[in-house]
């Protein structure tokens, strides 16, 4: 079992996303957590945008995922090479 934890003290996605209704609910919940993090603490933007990108990619919203990943690169241009 895998988990995704991008915000300290939280695990927002666990297991493998398999297209089941439970997985879809879990991804939607993760999106809510990451979007809330953006509103509550701007210092978390990079990690939150990364989480949003991953969650959107899992739901096949590739345009949204690219937008989120692009924002991560804007925030951390030095990390784009790595």
N, C-alpha and C positions, 0 to 999 in steps of 0.2 A: 504494500500500500504506500502510495506517495502522498505528500501533502505540500501545500504551498503556503508559506508564511512570509509575507513581505512587510508586515507591520508588527513591531515588537509585541510579543505576548498574544498574538492571534494566529489562528490557523483557519483560513477561509475556504480552502478547497482541499478535500481529502479524497484519496482513492483515485480511481481512474474514471474520467468522464466518459460514459458509455452511451450517451444519448437517451438514457432513461429519464422518466419524469423527475425522479429524485435528483439526478445529476443536473438537470436543467434548473431545478429549484435551487440547488447549491450554487451554481454559477450565478444565477440572478441575485442570490444573497451576497455573494462575493462582490459583485458589482456595486451593490448598495453600500457595503462596508468601505470599499475603496473610494467611492464618491463622497461618502460621509467624511472620510479622512481628509479629502481635499478641502471640504468646507470648514472642518474643525481646526486643521493645523496645516497651513501652507508649506511648512517645512517638510512635510511628508509627500509633497507633490511628485517627486521623481519616483518614489516607490509605489505610490498610489497609481500613477499613470502606467507604470509597468504592470501592475496587477490588473488594471482595467484593460490594457492591451491583451494580456493573456486570456482573461475571461471573454473578451470579445472575439478573440481568435477561436476559442473553444466553441462559441456559438455561431461560428462561420460569418461573423460580421467583420470581414477582412478590411474593409475601408475604415471602419471605426478603430480596429486594432492598429492599422498603419498610422492613423492620426495620433493615437496614444503613444505608440513607440516613437514617432517623430518628435513628440513633445519631450520624451525622456532624453533623446539625443540632444535636443535644444538645451535642456537643463544641464546635461553632463557631456559636453562635446568631447572631452578627453577620453571618456569611456567608450565612445563609438568605435575606436580602433581595436578594442580588446575583445 
